[in-house]
Amino acid sequence: MAEDYFDQLLELAAGIVALADAESTLDKREWKATKEQHDSLEAKFKEVRNKYVDVLLSTPEGHEQAYDLVAADIAAIRANCDPSWEPAVNYVSDDLLPYLHKEAGRDPRVRKAIKATPWVLGGIAVFAYFTIRFLSATPINHALETKEGIQERAAAVVKLLRYDDWMDTHVRKGGWLKGILLWPIEPTEAEIKGASEFAALAYEAQQVSVERFNCPAIQRGYGNKPSQEELDYLSESADYLRGPNVDWKEPPVVTAVDAAKVVGKC
């Protein structure tokens, strides 16, 4: 098994050094294709090298003897091979022995822990992915006319605006990958409905602030696309109504007008 890996390394090394020698004689187009092939062989070499080292170090004896045995084998091959193979043997020596020496010096338990790290991190990432989905939920359990209902819908607006900003959905950018990554914070249908209800209340409160308190009117968007001023107003009024020091009035919806006045600075 280990011998098979070493033979593969020699063959790959021969291809790598041959391509490296040929690069200086090629034109730009040929060089690009050769460079890609060269990089592919180097990546394969490292893959096989790592597997070879794992096999060599799979036993306690391997940690103690592997480096000396492999170094002796390489020296013997170099002394007896055809001169045309020397560059390949040197490549194997230069890229294998330092890596083997480093890995042989590690505690076997440390090596196992390092090997397992991607799987552990993957498990943590999956757990965090669904945990964020759960923790970022904004339940809406109270009527809109109540303080709790307004605050719940304000939280839904904040979540929706943040998601839209990260997805950049106002200009229809993003893509399926971004959608997957941001799924944990994607608003649910109930949250979208709650955000819409808050927006309707906030816009009505803003209109009252304009008519009764001479607050500046907000520039409206076109069709179903809100203006940036409307989005800013929704965000700021939602933040105000979710604040800890709000003086809530009766009925609570009147406090939405206070939010419009504060945001409008009037």
Helices and strands as residue ranges (DSSP letters): H 2-22, G 23-25, H 28-56, H 60-80, G 83-85, H 86-104, H 108-135, H 147-167, G 169-171, H 176-181, G 183-185, H 189-213, H 228-241, H 253-264
